[in-house]
Amino acid sequence: MQGKFDFNARDGELLGLNLLDLATQYFPINYNDELLQGKSMNTAYQAFTSSLSLENNLLTVNKISLKTPVLLGEGNGAIDLHTMQCDINLKLSATNEKYQNLKLPIRFLIAAIRLSTNWK
């Protein structure tokens, strides 16, 4: 089994992963009331795109692009569909132009991440 596809989603959430909470440990991001209300175990995003290719049981994530109200993310990785293990490399930066040159590299070696969006 093999193939290639692109994935584009808007206004959704990465379930079970709070990138904002992680990033605030390293970036000078101030929480405001709106961000605090949405603080949970999830990451709300404005845009999530990825380019993927599939060969046998390996889903290669050639490119990931993530935009949240305060974070930008770029990365790549692989997902073993047989074991459902993810190996994702992501570089986060702040949307604030003053801090965009700061990059926080993150590597995820985890079981699958669930994605939620309003399907239209």
N, C-alpha and C positions, 0 to 999 in steps of 0.2 A: 504494500500500500504506500502510495506517495502522492504528494501534491503540494501546492503553494496557495496561500491565501492571505488577505489583508483583513484586519479587524479594526473597526472604528466605532467608538461608543462615546456618548456625551451624557453629562449630568447623571453619573452613577456613583457606585461605591466599590472599593476593594474591600471585601468582607474579611474580617479577622486580622487586619493589618493596619495599624495607625502610624503612617509615615510622619504626620505632623508631630506627634508626641516624640518620636525618635529624633526628628530633625531639630526640635527645640532644645535638645541637649547639647547641640553643637552650633546651631545658627542663632543669631540675635533676632529671634522672631517673638514679638509681643502678642500674647493672646488678647483678643477683644471679646466683647460679649457674644458676638455672632460665632466666633470660633469656639468659644467655651461651650456654647449650647450644642454644637455638633461634635464635641470631643467624645469619642467612643472608641471602641476597638476597631473601627473601620476608617477608611480614608475616602472621603468624598472627593470626586474629581469632576472637572469641567469637560475634559477631553482625555481619552485614552485610545491610543492607536498602536497597532503592532503589525509587523510583517512576519509571517511564519511559514515554515516549510516542514513537511512531514515525510519521513522515510521510515518504513517499518513501524516500530514503536517509539521512535524518537521525534518529538516535535521541537524543532529548532526555532527559537525566537530570535530572528535576525535583527529586529529593531523593536524597541518599546519606547513610546513617547507618552508622558503623563503630564497633565496640567491641572493643578489644584489652585484654589484662590491664593495660596502663599508659597507653593512649591512647584518646581519644574523637575521632571525626571527623564533621563535618557538611559537606555541600557539594552541588554541582550541576554541570551541564556539558552537553556534547554530544559525540556520536560520529558521524562521517561514515562510514557503512557502505560507501560506494563506495571511499573512500581508506583506510579503517581508521585514521583519525586521531582521537585523543581530545583534547578540550579540557575539562579537569576542574578545578574550583576546590574546594579542600578546606580547611577550618579545623580544625586539630588542637588539642586541649587535653589536659592530663594528667588521669588519673582521680583522682589525689590531690587532695582537696578544697582543700588549701592553695594549689594552683597552677591551679585550674580557670578562673580569670579570665584567665590567660595564653592567648592564641590565636596559633597559628602559621598564617598563610595560605600555602597552597601552590597553585601553578597548574601543571598537567601538560599539556604539549603534546607528546604522544607517540603512538607506534604503540600498538595495542591492549594492554591489560593482561589477563592471563589470571587466572581465578578458579578455585580448587580447593576442593571441599568433599566431604564424605561424603554422597552422594545416598541418601536413605532413602525 
